Amino acid sequence: MEQEGRAQHLSGRQAGQLARRLAAKELLITRRWPTLAAAAVAEEAVEAFDAPVQVAADGEVFRLPDP
């Protein structure tokens, strides 16, 4: 969170808040500050979003459902 507001990426908390405002059903975090643990970013997002949150790993493939 020390980079929040200064970095080009959202913090986990900011991503979670945005997902909540947009009424998203779940959140997939695809990028994070390299010095932050994926679990810490996910924890911040879950606290702000209170819905399913996943953090993508290198090489992982996700498929979106058909509309």
N, CA and C atoms as an extended XYZ file, in Angstrom:
201
Properties=species:S:1:pos:R:3:atomname:S:1:resname:S:1:resid:I:1 pbc="F F F"
N         0.807       -1.189        0.000 N   MET     1
C         0.000        0.000        0.000 CA  MET     1
C         0.854        1.259        0.000 C   MET     1
N         2.154        1.120        0.204 N   GLU     2
C         3.002        2.308        0.253 CA  GLU     2
C         3.070        3.029       -1.081 C   GLU     2
N         2.758        2.338       -2.183 N   GLN     3
C         2.777        2.954       -3.507 CA  GLN     3
C         1.409        3.481       -3.933 C   GLN     3
N         0.381        3.245       -3.122 N   GLU     4
C        -0.983        3.626       -3.478 CA  GLU     4
C        -1.062        5.113       -3.803 C   GLU     4
N        -1.636        5.420       -4.956 N   GLY     5
C        -1.780        6.797       -5.398 CA  GLY     5
C        -0.585        7.314       -6.176 C   GLY     5
N         0.527        6.577       -6.150 N   ARG     6
C         1.714        6.999       -6.883 CA  ARG     6
C         2.066        6.050       -8.011 C   ARG     6
N         1.686        4.804       -7.898 N   ALA     7
C         2.017        3.800       -8.908 CA  ALA     7
C         0.955        3.795      -10.010 C   ALA     7
N         1.308        3.210      -11.143 N   GLN     8
C         0.378        3.147      -12.269 CA  GLN     8
C        -0.669        2.061      -12.093 C   GLN     8
N        -0.444        1.124      -11.197 N   HIS     9
C        -1.390        0.041      -10.960 CA  HIS     9
C        -2.202        0.334       -9.703 C   HIS     9
N        -3.369       -0.266       -9.620 N   LEU    10
C        -4.190       -0.135       -8.417 CA  LEU    10
C        -3.644       -1.027       -7.312 C   LEU    10
N        -3.834       -0.623       -6.084 N   SER    11
C        -3.523       -1.508       -4.963 CA  SER    11
C        -4.627       -2.568       -4.905 C   SER    11
N        -4.428       -3.590       -4.102 N   GLY    12
C        -5.480       -4.584       -3.914 CA  GLY    12
C        -6.744       -3.945       -3.376 C   GLY    12
N        -6.576       -3.029       -2.429 N   ARG    13
C        -7.723       -2.323       -1.839 CA  ARG    13
C        -8.468       -1.514       -2.911 C   ARG    13
N        -7.725       -0.772       -3.726 N   GLN    14
C        -8.356        0.032       -4.779 CA  GLN    14
C        -9.079       -0.847       -5.797 C   GLN    14
N        -8.462       -1.965       -6.175 N   ALA    15
C        -9.094       -2.889       -7.127 CA  ALA    15
C       -10.379       -3.456       -6.537 C   ALA    15
N       -10.343       -3.818       -5.274 N   GLY    16
C       -11.536       -4.335       -4.611 CA  GLY    16
C       -12.643       -3.300       -4.515 C   GLY    16
N       -12.267       -2.073       -4.183 N   GLN    17
C       -13.271       -0.995       -4.100 CA  GLN    17
C       -13.906       -0.740       -5.458 C   GLN    17
N       -13.092       -0.721       -6.505 N   LEU    18
C       -13.611       -0.486       -7.853 CA  LEU    18
C       -14.535       -1.629       -8.278 C   LEU    18
N       -14.138       -2.860       -8.014 N   ALA    19
C       -14.984       -4.012       -8.359 CA  ALA    19
C       -16.319       -3.931       -7.628 C   ALA    19
N       -16.293       -3.515       -6.362 N   ARG    20
C       -17.536       -3.372       -5.591 CA  ARG    20
C       -18.425       -2.289       -6.212 C   ARG    20
N       -17.840       -1.139       -6.536 N   ARG    21
C       -18.624       -0.036       -7.138 CA  ARG    21
C       -19.247       -0.450       -8.468 C   ARG    21
N       -18.540       -1.288       -9.216 N   LEU    22
C       -19.038       -1.733      -10.519 CA  LEU    22
C       -19.971       -2.935      -10.411 C   LEU    22
N       -20.210       -3.407       -9.196 N   ALA    23
C       -21.077       -4.565       -8.938 CA  ALA    23
C       -20.580       -5.813       -9.669 C   ALA    23
N       -19.257       -5.975       -9.700 N   ALA    24
C       -18.668       -7.166      -10.312 CA  ALA    24
C       -19.004       -8.394       -9.474 C   ALA    24
N       -19.045       -9.535      -10.120 N   LYS    25
C       -19.331      -10.784       -9.409 CA  LYS    25
C       -18.063      -11.387       -8.823 C   LYS    25
N       -16.934      -11.142       -9.465 N   GLU    26
C       -15.653      -11.603       -8.962 CA  GLU    26
C       -14.548      -10.728       -9.533 C   GLU    26
N       -13.357      -10.854       -8.968 N   LEU    27
C       -12.228      -10.008       -9.350 CA  LEU    27
C       -11.023      -10.887       -9.636 C   LEU    27
N       -10.384      -10.640      -10.769 N   LEU    28
C        -9.154      -11.331      -11.139 CA  LEU    28
C        -8.038      -10.297      -11.183 C   LEU    28
N        -7.069      -10.451      -10.321 N   ILE    29
C        -5.923       -9.535      -10.299 CA  ILE    29
C        -4.851      -10.128      -11.197 C   ILE    29
N        -4.473       -9.377      -12.228 N   THR    30
C        -3.522       -9.884      -13.214 CA  THR    30
C        -2.141       -9.257      -13.093 C   THR    30
N        -2.049       -8.122      -12.412 N   ARG    31
C        -0.756       -7.448      -12.257 CA  ARG    31
C        -0.648       -6.949      -10.829 C   ARG    31
N         0.556       -6.966      -10.314 N   ARG    32
C         0.786       -6.424       -8.982 CA  ARG    32
C         2.206       -5.898       -8.908 C   ARG    32
N         2.442       -5.041       -7.940 N   TRP    33
C         3.775       -4.524       -7.710 CA  TRP    33
C         4.676       -5.714       -7.397 C   TRP    33
N         5.828       -5.849       -8.055 N   PRO    34
C         6.647       -7.059       -7.908 CA  PRO    34
C         7.122       -7.357       -6.487 C   PRO    34
N         7.210       -6.364       -5.658 N   THR    35
C         7.693       -6.598       -4.294 CA  THR    35
C         6.584       -7.008       -3.332 C   THR    35
N         5.343       -7.022       -3.801 N   LEU    36
C         4.209       -7.389       -2.945 CA  LEU    36
C         3.830       -8.849       -3.158 C   LEU    36
N         3.587       -9.548       -2.078 N   ALA    37
C         3.154      -10.942       -2.167 CA  ALA    37
C         1.738      -11.005       -2.730 C   ALA    37
N         1.497      -11.982       -3.587 N   ALA    38
C         0.174      -12.147       -4.192 CA  ALA    38
C        -0.900      -12.307       -3.123 C   ALA    38
N        -0.600      -13.055       -2.075 N   ALA    39
C        -1.582      -13.279       -1.007 CA  ALA    39
C        -1.949      -11.975       -0.303 C   ALA    39
N        -0.990      -11.091       -0.116 N   ALA    40
C        -1.266       -9.811        0.547 CA  ALA    40
C        -2.164       -8.931       -0.317 C   ALA    40
N        -1.911       -8.921       -1.613 N   VAL    41
C        -2.744       -8.130       -2.535 CA  VAL    41
C        -4.158       -8.700       -2.549 C   VAL    41
N        -4.275      -10.016       -2.614 N   ALA    42
C        -5.593      -10.662       -2.617 CA  ALA    42
C        -6.340      -10.373       -1.321 C   ALA    42
N        -5.656      -10.412       -0.198 N   GLU    43
C        -6.295      -10.142        1.091 CA  GLU    43
C        -6.862       -8.720        1.144 C   GLU    43
N        -6.094       -7.750        0.665 N   GLU    44
C        -6.580       -6.363        0.598 CA  GLU    44
C        -7.831       -6.278       -0.275 C   GLU    44
N        -7.782       -6.953       -1.423 N   ALA    45
C        -8.905       -6.903       -2.365 CA  ALA    45
C       -10.152       -7.534       -1.758 C   ALA    45
N       -10.001       -8.672       -1.108 N   VAL    46
C       -11.141       -9.361       -0.499 CA  VAL    46
C       -11.776       -8.483        0.577 C   VAL    46
N       -10.968       -7.842        1.397 N   GLU    47
C       -11.501       -6.972        2.451 CA  GLU    47
C       -12.325       -5.828        1.872 C   GLU    47
N       -11.894       -5.283        0.729 N   ALA    48
C       -12.601       -4.162        0.109 CA  ALA    48
C       -13.770       -4.614       -0.762 C   ALA    48
N       -13.700       -5.832       -1.304 N   PHE    49
C       -14.687       -6.312       -2.274 CA  PHE    49
C       -15.679       -7.276       -1.646 C   PHE    49
N       -15.242       -8.128       -0.746 N   ASP    50
C       -16.084       -9.111       -0.068 CA  ASP    50
C       -16.785      -10.046       -1.053 C   ASP    50
N       -16.031      -10.498       -2.047 N   ALA    51
C       -16.520      -11.450       -3.042 CA  ALA    51
C       -15.299      -12.219       -3.546 C   ALA    51
N       -15.490      -13.223       -4.397 N   PRO    52
C       -14.346      -14.017       -4.857 CA  PRO    52
C       -13.267      -13.172       -5.550 C   PRO    52
N       -12.029      -13.402       -5.150 N   VAL    53
C       -10.859      -12.732       -5.724 CA  VAL    53
C        -9.829      -13.796       -6.060 C   VAL    53
N        -9.270      -13.717       -7.261 N   GLN    54
C        -8.190      -14.613       -7.668 CA  GLN    54
C        -7.012      -13.760       -8.113 C   GLN    54
N        -5.823      -14.288       -7.934 N   VAL    55
C        -4.614      -13.634       -8.431 CA  VAL    55
C        -4.015      -14.554       -9.482 C   VAL    55
N        -3.862      -14.048      -10.693 N   ALA    56
C        -3.332      -14.845      -11.795 CA  ALA    56
C        -1.853      -15.146      -11.576 C   ALA    56
N        -1.449      -16.335      -11.976 N   ALA    57
C        -0.044      -16.740      -11.934 CA  ALA    57
C         0.490      -16.790      -13.363 C   ALA    57
N         1.792      -16.697      -13.517 N   ASP    58
C         2.403      -16.760      -14.844 CA  ASP    58
C         1.951      -18.016      -15.586 C   ASP    58
N         1.511      -17.823      -16.817 N   GLY    59
C         1.109      -18.932      -17.661 CA  GLY    59
C        -0.297      -19.454      -17.423 C   GLY    59
N        -0.968      -18.929      -16.418 N   GLU    60
C        -2.324      -19.391      -16.118 CA  GLU    60
C        -3.298      -18.845      -17.166 C   GLU    60
N        -4.270      -19.658      -17.554 N   VAL    61
C        -5.245      -19.271      -18.572 CA  VAL    61
C        -6.625      -19.195      -17.923 C   VAL    61
N        -7.331      -18.121      -18.206 N   PHE    62
C        -8.690      -17.947      -17.719 CA  PHE    62
C        -9.610      -17.775      -18.915 C   PHE    62
N       -10.765      -18.383      -18.844 N   ARG    63
C       -11.763      -18.251      -19.910 CA  ARG    63
C       -12.974      -17.541      -19.359 C   ARG    63
N       -13.418      -16.545      -20.071 N   LEU    64
C       -14.623      -15.812      -19.684 CA  LEU    64
C       -15.846      -16.558      -20.199 C   LEU    64
N       -16.923      -16.575      -19.433 N   PRO    65
C       -18.142      -17.228      -19.923 CA  PRO    65
C       -18.734      -16.439      -21.086 C   PRO    65
N       -19.421      -17.125      -21.959 N   ASP    66
C       -20.110      -16.452      -23.059 CA  ASP    66
C       -21.181      -15.535      -22.476 C   ASP    66
N       -21.371      -14.378      -23.108 N   PRO    67
C       -22.401      -13.441      -22.602 CA  PRO    67
C       -23.805      -13.974      -22.742 C   PRO    67
